[in-house]
Amino acid sequence: MSKPVIATASLAGCFGCHMSILDIDERILDLIELVEFNKSPIDDIKTFTKMCDVGIIEGGCCNSENVHVLKDFRKNCKILVSLGECAMMGGLPALRNGIPIKECIEEAYLHGPTIEKGNTIVPNDDELPMILDRVYPCHEIVKIDAFIPGCPPRADLIWDALLSLVKGTPMNLEYETVKYD
């Protein structure tokens, strides 16, 4: 019998959710016995090589590349999971949502405290992703099947949720793994 296939990606966020996946510590060896990783920074596979059973996305969408990656995941994953607050609500990157894009760009490239006077340039290249009008949570772009909260989610919560997902059982997550003090 073949193992369930998992893919993961990070969009606009800090990569903390992937660090929490790694924080399952020695259970990562148990996970590798249960699943096969496909497109993921965990195994450094950069493109999908097959249809995946579970896709895990951390981070929200702040630019056109994030949207492309998210739509590609939705197309290549039977179940798509938003992992962490950035994927679920935009997280810290969404703090810019109340500021006009023009102001964000001017602060970053023209008026910021680390900008050298007379040495300013606003990047403008067709290869750069276009900045979106705001940071979008993943479920506003594609259908999301499950949500795992936290910033970042606890390793035990990720472990319990992954086990449920790969075994096809309901996510009856214990309160102790979801609560935050």
N, C-alpha and C positions, 0 to 999 in steps of 0.2 A: 504494500500500500504506500502511495506517495505521501510525502509530508505537505502540509499546507504551506503556501508560498506567501511571504510577507515582504512588502516594500515600504521604505520610509523616505521622507524628505523634510527639509527645513525651508520655510519661506521667510517672511519678515519676522524675525524673532532673534533670540540670542543663542540658540542651540542647546539651551538648558534642558529641554525635554529629552533630547537624545542622550544627554549626560545622565538623566534619570533612568533611561533604558539601561545604560551601562551600569548604573548603580544597583541593578538587581544582583550584582556581584557574582558569586559562583553559580547562581541560578542561570546565568547566561549559557553555561555549558548544558544545563537541562533544556533550555530553550532551543539551542542548536540541535539537540536530539529530536525535538518536537517539530521544528519548522525549517524551511529553507528560506534564506534571505535572497531577495532579488535586488532590484535597484535600490541602493541604500548606502549612506556613508559608512554604515557598520561593516559592509563587505567591499566597499569601494566599486560596486558595479554601477556604472553611470547611466545605462539605458535599460529599459525593460527588455528582457529576453523571453518572457512568457507572460501569460495572464496570471495575475496574483490574486490570492484569496482575500488578503487583508492589506490595505494601504493605510499607513499612519502618517498624518501630516501635522507638523508643528509650524506655528507662525501664521500670520495673516497675509493678505495680499496688498502690497503697497505699490507694485509696479506691474507692467505688462508681462514680464518674465514669470513672476509669481503666479499670475492668472494662467499662463500657458502650462506651467508645471502642474498646477492643481487640476486643470481640465484633463491633462494627460494622465494623471493618477486616477481620476474618476473613470476614464475610458479603459484603463488597464487593471482596475481592482474591483473585485466583486463587492467587497465591503470597504467603505472608506471611513476612517476614524479621525476626528479632530482631537489632537493631543495638546492640552494646555490652554491657558487663557488667551494667548495670542491667536491661536487657531479658532477659538470659540468666540472671542469678542474683540479681537484686534490688539489686546494687551497694551503694553507700554508704547509700541510704535503708533498706536491709534491716538496718543496724546496730541499728535499733530492735526487731528481731524478738525479742530476748531480754528485752525490757522490757515489762511489762504496759501495755496501752493507758491505763489509768487513770493510771499514773505519768507516761506521756508527756504526757497532756493537762494534768495538774496542773503539771508542770514548765514546759510551754509557756505556760499561761495564768494560773497562780496563784502559782508559786514561782520563776520564772525570774529571773535577775539583772537583767533590764531591766523587770521588772514593778514598777509603782509601788504601794506599800502602800495598801490601801483602794480601789484602782481595778482590781479584778480581775473578770473575767467570762469564763465559758466559752461560746464561741459555740454557739448552739443554734437553728438555723433549718432548716426543711424543705428549703430550696434549697441548703444546704451538702451536699456529698457525705459519705456515711458513711465513717468511717475503718475499714479492714479490720483483722482481728485481727493481721495481719502483712503485710509487703510480699511479694508473689508475683512470681516471674519469669513472663514471658508464656506460656511453654509449659505452665505449670500451670493456665492459664485457657482457652487455645484451642490448636488444632493450629498448630505453627510448622513451616514448610518448610525454612528455612535459618537459619544462625546466623553472624553476623560479629562475632568477638570484639574486645575492646580497650576501653580507658577513657581517651579515646575511641579507636575504631579509627583507624588511620592513613588519611589521605586516599587513598594509593595502594591500600590494601586495599579501601576502599569503591569506588574507581574500577574495579578489576579485578573485584570481585564484581558490581557493577552491569552491567558489560559482559557478563559471563557470563549474568546473569539475563535481560537484555533480548534477548540473542542466542540464548537457549535452549541454551547450551553448559554442560558441567560446570564447576563452580568449581574449576579446577586452579590454586589460588592459590600463588604463589611464596613460598618460606619467608621471603625478605627482607621481604615485605609483612606477614607475620603475626607475625614475631618481635619481641620487645621487649627492649631493653637496659636 
